[in-house]
Amino acid sequence: MKIWLKILGWLAFLSTVIFLLVKVKNVQMDTIINTPDVHITVKGENAFLTKDELLERLERKGLIFHNQKYKELNPNEIEHFINEMNEVKNSKIYTNIGGSWNIEIELRKPIARVINKFGENYYIDEEGNKMPLSDLHTAHTLIVTGEISDRLNSENFNDIINNDTLKSIRKLDDIYFISNYVCNDQLFHSLIGQIHRKPNGDFVLIPKVGGQKIVFGSALSKTEVEEKFKKLKVFYKEAIPYEGWNKYDEFILKYANQIVCKKKE
């Protein structure tokens, strides 16, 4: 008899818990949600999206609105919509009990602005993906100009690097190798302001100050780019202090194991 009483007691307890959980859930579903707590992570100084701009886009899409109830919120749809934004690398949506919810966003980091031979402008981010220009924000990055046929709607870096045919006709991978190195090196980030590709295929680096040019040559691989920059860095540290910066007009890195310097006339 005692065992049956215990069983009945447990069944009554479980029924009460289930009843309370259902009631709490029903109350939660009819709760008016708050404005989301938005946290945007930005690498570097270029923020291409603000909280107000994000909320405005969500409102225009009809994903958030005044007096919106919890049951009318669709976190998966909102997350998908945010991840489709050109500026966004990834996002996460969290909902909490009581009507509060969170949006966490990591923005893409542009490292170079490309102006191709067709006059198109676009950014390359730190992973080699293209980003269209923003009407509201401008990134202070390297400028890449010259004989560049890669268009905004053509392949990204990861598509090119694994395809030998694309590597022979696209130059976005070469541009990325140079830009990524410059962006992540303290010396060259402060020194180099522009990359220009000549009709003969040579890349030329143009410093932010001074009239010198650095004829970089090709940039067919990450290893080639790293070796050339290491060579140039040694030259800057060991030769320039003795020879003087203003003595030369051009530094040529395209030849193996040497730097050819052209003096100013």
N, C-alpha and C positions, 0 to 999 in steps of 0.2 A: 504493500500500500504506500509506504514511504517513497519508494522508487517512482511510483506513478505521480505522486505529489511533486516530486522534484522535476519530473519531466514536464508536467503541466506548468510548473513555475517558470521553467526555462522557456517554454513555448510562449507564455504570456509576456515574458521579458523581451524575447525576440520580436514578437508582434508589436510591442510598444516602440522598440527601437526603429523598426521598419516604418511604422506609422509616423514617427517624428522625422525620420529622414525624408520621407515623401513630402511631408508638410513643409519642411525647410526648403526642399528643392522647389516646390511650387511657389513659395514666397520669393525665393531667389529669382526664379524665372520672370516674375512680375516686377522685380526691382528695377527702378530707373538707374541706368548706368551713369557713371561720372565721365568727365573728359579724361581720356587716357593719359597716364603718366608716360611721357615719351622721353627715351634716352637715345641720343644719336652719337655714335662713336666716329670720330674723324681722325684720320692719319694725316699729319702735316697741317698746313694752314688753310687748306682749301675745302670749305664746307659747301657742298652743292645743294644741300637740302636743309631747311630749318623746320622746327616744330610747327610753326604757323602754316608754312607751305604744305607740309604733309597733311595736316588736318583739313586744309582747304581742298586738297585733292580727294581725300576720303569723303568729304561732304558732297562734292560735285558728282562723285561716283554713286552716291546714295548709300554708302557703307556705314556712315554714322550720321545721326540727325538728332534734333532736339527732342527731349523726353523719350529717348530710345530705351526700350526695355531689354533686360538681359537676354531674354529668349529671341530677340530680334537681332542680336549681335552674331555675326558669323566670322569667328577668328580665322578660320582656314581661308576663306575668301579674301579677307583683308590682308593676310600674310602673302597670299599669292599675288594680289594686286601690287603690294609694296615691292615684292621681289622682282616684279616686271619693270620697275622704274630704272631708267638708265643709270641713275646715280648710286643705286643701292647694290651692295655686295651680298648681304643677306639680312634677314629680319626674323624676329620671333615675337609671338603674341602670347601674353599670359593673362588669364582671368582669375579674379580672386572673389572670395565670398564678401558680399556686402555692396556690390556694384562697382568696385574699382577694377581697373585692368591696365596692363602695361604693354607698351610697344618698344622693343629694343631693335635698333638699326645700326648696322656697320656700313659706312659709305665706302665707295670705291675711291682709290687715290690716283688721280691723274699725274703722270710723270712727264708727258710731252704733248705739245700741240702740233699737229701735222697740218701743213698747208700743201696739198698735192698739186700736181701740174694742171689739174682741171679747175683749180680755185676752191676746192672743197676744204673745209676746216673740220677737224675732229681731234679729240684727245685719245691718247693711249694710256690705260691705267697700269698699275704695278704688276698686273698679271698678263699684260699684252692684249687686253680686250679694247675695242674701240668704244668711245663715248661721244655722242653728239654734243655740240656746244649748248650751253644753257643761256636762256634769255635773261636770267637774273644774276648769274654768278660767273666770274672769270677766274681761272686758275693761273697762278704765277708759276709757269713751268718752262722747260726747254721749248724753243721754237724749232720745228723741223721743216725745211723748205727744199725746193729744187725738183730734180727729175724723179718724182715719186708718182707711180701710177696706181698705188693702192687706194681704193675708194672706201667711203664710209660703209657701204653695204658689202664689201668684199670680205675675204676670210680674216679671222683673228689669228693671233700668234700661235696658239696651240693647234689650229688647223694646218698652219703652214709648216711648223717645225717637224711634223710627223709625215710630211708628204714631199718627196724629193722633187716632183714636178712643180709644185707650188713654190718651193724654195728657190727654184731657178728663175721664176718670173715675178715673185713678190719680194718687196724690200721691207715689209713691216717687221719681219723677224730681225733683220740687221739693225733697223732703227731701234727696236726694243732692246737689243743687246747693249747698244751704246747708251741709250737713255737710262736704262735701268742701272748701269754702272755709275754714270754721272750722278744720278739721283741719290745713290747710296754711298757715295764717296765724299767726304767732307771737303777735301781740297777742290775736286773738279766740280762739285755742286756750286761752290762759291765762285768758280772761275769761268765755266763754260755757259754761254747764254743761248747759243744757236748751233744747229747742225744743218749743213747744206749738202745736198747730193748733186754732184756735177754730172753733165751728160756722159762723161767717160766712166761713170760708176763710182768714182772716188767720193768718200764722205769727207767733208771739211768741217772742222770744229772752229767756231768763232767765239773768242773770249768776250766777256761782258765789258771789259775795258781794254784799251790799247788797240793797235791796228794790226796785230799779228794774226796769222792764220795757221791752223794745225791741220795739215793734210793727213787725215787718218787712213785713207785708202779703203780697203774692203773691211767688212765686219761679218764674215760668214759664219762665225761660231762664237759662243761665249768664251771659249778658251783664247781665241785669237784676240778678241776685244780686251780681255783681262791682261794678256801679255803686252799689248801695245800701251795700255794705260800705265802698267807697272814700269815699263821702259820710260814713258814720259815723266812719270813721277820722280824717278831717279834723276833724270836730266834736270828737272826743276830744282831738286834739292841740292845736287852736286855741281851743276854747271852754271846755272843762272846766277847764283850769288857771286861768281867770279867774272862771268862774261857780261852780265848786265842784261836786263829784260829788253831795253830799247835798242839793243844792238842788232836784233834780228827782225826780219819781216815775215819769215815763214819757217815752220818746223814740219818736216816730212817724216811720217812714221811708216809709210807703206813698204819700205824695204826691210828685209829680214835682218834682225840683230843690229840695227843701227838707226840713228836719227840724223837726217841731213838738214842742216840749218842754212838758210839763205839770209845773208846780211842785207840790211837796208842800203840802198844806193845813196 
